[in-house]
């Protein structure tokens, strides 16, 4: 009877912990919020500045035009930054891929040298021929690495 009581208690605790772990919306805020944008338009900001600084209507219009111009410029810069960031990520990916390919080639050469010491030149030549044949077979699948030239 004690065993069933302890088992029921453990099961209850496990369920309560899993339920509390899934309920994280209260602590981290609403996940359905729209992305952050400027809260005030250029016109609203100009009106606010006019009220705070007691600007004339002419000054208010000039400030509004200036804010609009800077908002457009900022939007262009943001778009350019995002585009540059995506291109940089792509270039980094290609650079890392090339570095990894070079590292794999170097490791394969070192392995081949050690393997040749163990199995001898004749068997190493047979192994290289076999490996090239296998690469040609994989080449027809379209996802194999390019064959190594020796």
N, C-alpha and C positions, 0 to 999 in steps of 0.2 A: 504494500500500500504506500509506503514511504517513497518507493522508487517512482511510482506513478505521479505522486505529488511533486516530486523534484523535477520529473520530466515535464510535467505540465507547466511548472514555473519557468523552466528554461525555455520552453517553446513560447510562452507568453512574453518573456523578456526579448527573445530574438525577434518576434513579430513587432513589438513596440519599437525596438531600435531601428528596424528596417523602415517602419512607417515614418519615424521622426527624421531619418536620414533623407527620405524622399521629399519632405516638406521643407524646402529651402527658400520659397518665394518670399516669406515674411522677413527674413533677415537680409536678403540681397536686393530687395526692391522689386519692382514690377518688371518682369522680363518682356512684357508686351509694349513697353514704351517705344515711341518712335525714335529714330536716331536724333542725336542732338543737332539742332540748327540754331541760327541766330534767333533770339527771342524777339527782337525788335527790328522792324524794317528801318531803312535809312530815314524815311519820313518821320517815323515815330521817335527815332533817336534825335533827329533835328528838332522836333517839337519839344522833347524833353530838355535838350540843351537850351533851347530858347526860353523855356520856363525857368530853368535853374539860373541861367546867366543873364536873363532879361535881354535877349537879343532883339534887334529890330526885325521886321518882316524881311527886309532885304538880306540881312545877315543870315536869317533862318533859311532862306532859299539857297544862298551860297553854301551854307553848311550841308544842306540836304543834297545838293549836287555833288559836293565833295565826297560825302559819305557814299552816295550811289556809285561814283567813280571808283572809290576804293573797294567797295563791295564787289564790283565787277572784276577789278584787278585781282582781288583776293581769291575769287572763284576760279579765275583763269590759272592762277598760280597753284591752287589746290589741285585742279584737274591735271596740270602739268606734273606736279609732284607725284600724284598717284600713277600717272602713266610712266614716269621715270622709275618709280619704285617697282612697278611690274616688270619693266624691261630689265632692271638691275637684278631682280630675282631670277628672271629667265637666264640672264648671262651668268649669274652665280651658279645656277643649276648646271648649265653647260660646262662651266669651268670645273665644278666639282666632279662632273661625270668624266671629263677628260683626265683630271688628276687621279680619279679612281681607276680608270682604264690603264693609265701608265703604271700605277702601283700594282695592279693585277698582273700586268705584263712582266714587271720586275720580279714579282714573287714567283711567277711561273718559270722565268729563266733561272732563278736561284734553285727552285725545286728540280728543274731539269738537270742542272749541273750536279746536284747531290744525287739524283736518281741515276745519272750516268755513272757516277763513281760506284754505285751499288750494283747495277745490272750490267754494266759494260756498254761499249760503243755499239756493238751489233744489235743487241736487244733494244738499245735506246733508239736506233734508227728505225727498227720495226715499230716501236711504240709511237714515234713521230708520224710514221706513215698511217698507222691505225687511227691516230688522233685526227689527222687531216681528213681521212675518209669519214670519220664520224661527224666532223664539222661540216663536210659537204652534205651529208644526209640531213643534218639539222638546218643547214642553209635553205633547204627547200621549204621548211616550215616558216621562214621569214623572221623568226625572233632569235636566232642564234647569233653569237658574236662573230665578227669577221674572222676568217681563218688566219692563223699566224704564219708568217713567212720565215722560213729557216734556210 
